[in-house]
Amino acid sequence: MFRFDNYLARSTAFILSVQGIWRHHIVGTAMYAVTRKLKALKPIFRAQRQRKGDLSTNVSLAKSFLESAQTMLATDRHCPTLLHLEFCCKLVLRLASRLEQNMLHQRAKMAWLKDGDQSSRIFFRKVAKRRASKRVFQINTTDGRTLTSQPEVINEFVRYYQELLGGSTRDRPLDLRYLRPWARHVLTAEEAECLVLPVSPAEIKQAIFDIDETKAPGPDGYSAGFYKAAWPVIGGEVTEAILEFFQTGRLLKQVNSTLISLIPKVSNPTNVAEFRPISYCNVLYKAITKILVQRMRAILDSLISPSQNTFVPRRSIGDNVLLAQELFSGYN
């Protein structure tokens, strides 16, 4: 499966590769053209990653070259050739270390680690821990059986969610007459108008640049880091593709597809119910949802009860906890 590594964007070949693909004309909708060009870039980025080689090995080689240069320099500290060689080896080591840290930072998803930290042991431990936590060795069924083989574990997860979600049903038209008696609040004309205002290119760019670069990518493998680094080239067509969705309401299946991952709710899960499914969406999909959420955020205060504090901006669930403590103290 393809996955774009953010460190590739630091190479001068990156933007040239994007420009080479992006100048091609694709017949079809704007969103279709963007997805085709993203697909065409994948083999190029795979080749660039292979040419980079193993980044950890590159760091080790750069260190050994620097040590050799410094050993030779110790015999003649005023030799201009050896001084220049040491300087070049330091530059190579600095670049190799920066690429390695960028790659590990993305894979470990540790936003708290700054670029200046030099130890990669933390990265490797974090990556190894994440990989180990993703493996499910055994699972207990509802009838008390313990499944240990991989096919049995997989089938148990599939069975559980098939029973939970049920079968596929056809969409039925929604009759608003059944909803009106339950609608306690109706948007004002001004609030409704704010929701349907035309989406601007500035909104689209802000939505994409607000996405964390270390977030796991969707099925297409591209992170937000790719979009940010290539924005001077791809920004116009990406903006046109998202605007096209808001104008037509149509979304390509390539953009609408997601990867489902199961996250443990507890430290040592023993049954399927102790896993929480989450979806990994493509960046284009995330940008669209961010724009919609940003529009709705302005009217949430008027729709949601003041006693409801969770998921509402400028409100904290801790306020309810403090209120309950004060009431309890008052009764005592």
C-alpha positions in Angstrom: 0.0 0.0 0.0 1.3 3.4 -0.9 2.1 6.0 1.8 3.6 9.4 1.2 6.5 10.1 3.6 6.7 13.8 4.4 10.5 13.9 4.3 10.2 13.5 0.5 8.9 17.0 0.3 12.3 18.3 1.5 13.9 17.2 -1.8 14.3 19.5 -4.8 13.0 16.7 -7.0 9.7 16.7 -5.1 8.2 20.0 -6.5 9.7 19.2 -10.0 7.9 15.8 -10.0 4.6 17.4 -9.0 4.9 20.1 -11.7 5.7 17.4 -14.3 2.5 15.5 -13.5 0.3 18.5 -12.8 0.8 20.1 -16.2 -1.0 17.2 -17.9 -4.6 17.8 -19.0 -7.1 15.2 -17.7 -10.5 15.0 -19.4 -13.3 14.9 -16.8 -14.4 16.7 -13.7 -12.0 18.7 -11.5 -12.1 16.1 -8.7 -11.5 13.3 -11.2 -8.5 15.1 -12.6 -7.0 15.6 -9.2 -7.4 11.9 -8.2 -5.8 10.8 -11.5 -2.8 13.0 -11.0 -2.4 11.9 -7.4 -2.4 8.3 -8.7 0.2 9.1 -11.4 2.5 10.6 -8.8 2.6 7.4 -6.6 5.2 5.4 -8.7 7.4 8.5 -8.8 7.4 8.9 -5.0 8.0 5.2 -4.6 11.1 5.5 -6.8 12.3 8.5 -4.9 11.9 6.7 -1.6 13.9 3.7 -2.9 16.7 6.0 -4.1 16.9 7.6 -0.6 17.6 4.1 0.7 17.2 3.2 4.3 17.4 6.5 6.2 18.9 5.0 9.4 21.6 3.3 7.4 22.3 6.6 5.7 22.8 8.3 9.1 25.2 5.6 10.2 27.2 5.9 7.0 27.3 9.7 7.3 28.6 9.4 10.9 31.3 7.0 9.9 32.4 9.3 7.0 32.6 12.2 9.4 34.6 10.2 11.9 37.1 9.2 9.2 37.4 12.8 8.0 38.0 14.0 11.6 40.6 11.3 12.1 42.5 12.4 9.1 42.1 16.1 10.1 43.7 15.3 13.5 47.0 14.6 11.7 47.0 17.9 9.9 44.6 20.5 11.4 45.5 23.2 8.9 44.9 21.3 5.7 42.2 23.2 3.7 41.2 20.0 1.8 40.6 18.1 5.0 38.8 21.1 6.6 36.5 21.3 3.6 35.9 17.5 3.7 34.9 17.7 7.4 32.5 20.6 6.6 30.8 18.6 3.8 30.5 15.5 6.0 28.8 17.5 8.7 26.3 18.9 6.2 25.6 15.4 4.9 25.1 14.1 8.4 22.8 17.0 9.3 20.6 16.4 6.2 20.5 12.6 6.7 19.5 13.0 10.4 16.8 15.5 9.5 15.3 13.2 7.0 15.4 10.3 9.4 13.7 12.4 12.2 11.0 13.6 9.8 10.2 10.1 8.7 10.1 8.7 12.3 8.1 11.6 13.6 5.4 10.9 11.0 5.3 7.2 11.7 5.5 7.6 15.5 2.9 10.4 15.4 4.5 12.2 18.3 3.6 15.9 17.9 5.3 16.8 21.2 8.8 16.0 19.9 10.6 19.0 18.4 12.8 19.0 15.4 15.9 19.8 17.5 15.8 16.5 19.4 18.6 14.3 18.2 17.9 10.9 19.9 16.2 8.4 17.6 15.8 5.7 20.2 12.6 7.4 21.4 11.2 7.2 17.9 12.1 3.5 17.4 10.6 2.5 20.8 7.4 4.5 20.0 7.1 2.9 16.5 7.7 -0.6 17.9 5.1 -0.1 20.7 2.5 1.1 18.2 3.1 -1.9 15.9 2.8 -4.3 18.8 -0.4 -2.7 20.1 -2.1 -3.2 16.7 -1.7 -7.0 16.8 -4.6 -9.1 18.1 -3.3 -12.5 19.2 -6.5 -13.9 20.7 -10.1 -12.9 21.3 -12.9 -14.2 23.6 -16.3 -14.9 22.1 -19.7 -14.2 23.7 -20.2 -18.0 24.3 -16.9 -18.3 26.3 -14.6 -19.7 23.6 -11.1 -18.3 23.1 -10.0 -17.9 19.5 -6.2 -17.8 18.8 -5.8 -18.5 15.0 -5.7 -15.4 12.8 -8.6 -16.5 10.5 -10.9 -17.2 13.5 -10.1 -13.8 15.0 -10.8 -12.0 11.8 -14.1 -13.9 11.3 -15.2 -13.0 14.8 -14.7 -9.3 14.2 -16.6 -9.5 10.9 -19.5 -11.5 12.5 -19.7 -9.0 15.4 -20.0 -5.9 13.2 -22.4 -7.6 10.7 -24.7 -8.3 13.6 -24.3 -4.8 15.0 -24.8 -2.9 11.7 -27.2 -5.2 10.0 -27.7 -5.7 6.3 -27.9 -3.1 3.6 -31.2 -1.3 3.1 -32.4 1.0 0.4 -32.6 4.7 1.1 -36.1 5.9 1.9 -37.3 9.5 1.2 -37.5 11.6 4.3 -40.9 13.1 5.2 -40.2 16.3 7.0 -43.8 16.3 8.5 -42.6 13.7 11.0 -39.7 15.8 12.1 -41.5 19.2 12.6 -43.2 18.3 15.9 -39.8 17.5 17.4 -38.0 20.6 16.1 -37.8 22.9 19.1 -35.6 25.4 17.4 -35.7 26.7 13.9 -32.8 28.7 12.4 -33.3 32.3 11.7 -33.0 33.6 8.1 -29.6 35.1 8.9 -28.3 31.8 10.4 -29.6 29.8 7.5 -28.0 32.2 5.0 -24.6 31.8 6.7 -24.8 28.1 6.3 -25.3 28.2 2.5 -22.9 31.0 1.6 -20.6 30.1 -1.3 -17.4 28.5 -0.1 -14.3 30.6 -0.8 -10.8 29.5 -1.9 -9.5 30.9 1.4 -11.8 28.6 3.4 -10.5 25.6 1.5 -6.9 26.5 1.9 -7.4 27.1 5.6 -9.2 23.8 6.1 -6.3 21.9 4.4 -3.6 23.7 6.3 -5.3 23.1 9.6 -4.9 19.3 9.2 -2.0 17.9 11.2 0.8 16.6 8.9 1.4 13.6 11.2 -2.2 12.3 11.0 -2.6 8.9 9.4 -3.6 9.2 5.7 -6.7 7.7 4.0 -6.8 5.0 1.3 -4.9 7.2 -1.2 -1.9 7.4 1.1 -1.4 11.1 0.9 -0.9 13.1 4.1 -1.7 16.8 4.7 2.1 17.4 4.5 2.0 16.6 0.8 -0.8 19.1 0.1 0.9 21.9 2.1 4.3 21.4 0.4 2.8 21.1 -3.1 0.1 23.8 -2.7 1.8 26.4 -5.0 1.4 23.9 -7.8 -1.7 21.9 -6.9 -3.7 24.5 -4.9 -5.7 25.8 -7.9 -7.0 22.5 -9.0 -7.6 21.2 -5.5 -9.6 24.3 -4.7 -11.6 23.8 -7.9 -12.3 20.2 -7.1 -13.7 21.0 -3.6 -15.7 23.9 -4.9 -17.1 21.5 -7.5 -18.4 19.3 -4.7 -20.2 22.2 -3.0 -21.8 23.2 -6.3 -22.9 19.7 -7.4 -23.1 17.6 -4.2 -21.3 14.8 -5.9 -18.3 13.1 -4.4 -16.1 10.5 -6.2 -15.9 7.1 -4.6 -12.1 7.4 -4.6 -12.5 10.4 -2.3 -15.4 9.1 -0.3 -13.6 5.8 0.6 -12.1 5.2 4.1 -9.9 2.7 5.9 -11.4 1.2 9.1 -9.1 0.6 12.0 -9.9 -0.9 15.4 -8.5 1.0 18.4 -8.4 -0.8 21.8 -10.6 1.0 24.4 -8.6 -0.7 27.3 -5.0 -1.6 27.7 -5.6 -5.4 27.3 -8.7 -6.0 25.2 -10.2 -9.5 25.4 -13.3 -9.3 23.3 -14.4 -7.5 20.1 -16.6 -5.0 22.1 -13.5 -3.6 23.7 -12.3 -2.2 20.3 -13.5 1.1 18.9 -13.6 1.4 15.1 -12.3 4.7 13.5 -12.1 5.8 9.9 -9.0 7.1 8.1 -10.3 9.6 5.5 -8.5 11.2 2.5 -7.4 14.8 2.9 -9.9 16.1 0.4 -12.7 14.5 2.4 -11.3 15.9 5.6 -11.1 19.4 4.1 -14.8 19.2 3.1 -15.9 18.1 6.5 -13.8 20.8 8.2 -15.5 23.5 6.1 -19.0 22.1 7.0 -18.0 21.9 10.7 -16.7 25.5 10.7 -20.0 26.7 9.2 -22.0 24.9 11.8 -19.9 25.9 14.7 -21.2 29.5 14.6 -24.8 28.4 15.3 -24.2 25.6 17.9 -24.7 27.9 20.9 -28.3 28.7 19.7 -29.1 25.0 19.0 -27.7 23.2 22.0 -28.9 23.6 25.6 -26.6 25.6 27.9 -26.3 22.6 30.2 -24.7 20.6 27.4 -21.0 21.4 27.5 -19.3 18.6 25.6 -18.2 19.2 22.0 -19.3 22.8 22.0 -16.7 25.6 21.6 -16.0 27.7 24.7 -17.7 25.2 26.9 -16.1 22.7 29.2 -17.6 19.5 30.7 -15.6 20.4 33.8 -18.2 23.1 34.5 -20.9 20.5 35.1 -18.5 18.6 37.4 -17.9 21.7 39.5 -21.6 22.5 39.6 -22.4 18.9 40.8 -19.7 19.2 43.6 -21.1 22.5 44.8 -24.7 21.1 44.9 -23.5 18.1 46.8 -21.6 20.2 49.2 -24.7 22.4 49.7 -26.9 19.4 50.6 -24.3 18.3 53.2 
